């Protein structure tokens, strides 16, 4: 089995280093892509596969359809390096709405329970984040996720009305910063480890401040040293690789 190519040896295409039409991307390349809202990560891979003219295309970390931001897509031999990217820290800007909960922990499903929010202050949020959401913590993944149980994806079971008991998993929250709080909406920046569900943080934070909460918006701003500010949109990539449509 061929060894993964070191990331430092792979071309990384971005705003400051855009790809050139006609390049053979099957030899291995990394693309910084700004995923639009309502697209699945697989939608983005499928859209770009034909434009890269290689079947070997994969992404280095799923973004939910509701989320926007940095999606790293690898082609050819670079797909063997995906695991290196997946181990990197991730940073997000999320919007958490207190006072309600949803089955999916985000705005992809309807609010099914409500709670009071009048008592929630920025000071309470800061204290709770510092006490319960800093460093290594245990997190229970949401039922609406691609994790598997007995060969079935959890979201498939959830959509059939089934629930299973999920074991908490260790994650690390390296830092968090409250950007704004206009009750009931909190805007927050979070840097975290692989395997962290920001939806679960929204859900758990809502409970921790004696209310409820769900993730109402999310942008992934960075993966390791790769930034979404350098990411190309799907439209930009299409215009570069297929200038005539």
Secondary structure, DSSP 8 states (H G I E B T S, - for coil): ------GGGSEEESSTT---TT--GGG-EEEEEEE-TT--HHHHHHHHHHHHT-S-EEESS---TT-EEEEEEEEGGGGGGHHHHHTS-EEEEEEEEESEEETTSBTTS-EEEE---TT--HHHHHHHHHHHSSEEEEE---SSSS-EETTEEHHHHHHTT-------EEEEEEEEEEEEEETTEEEEEEEE-TT--HHHHHHHHHHHTTS-EEEEEEEEEEETTEEGGG-EEHHHHHHHH-TT-
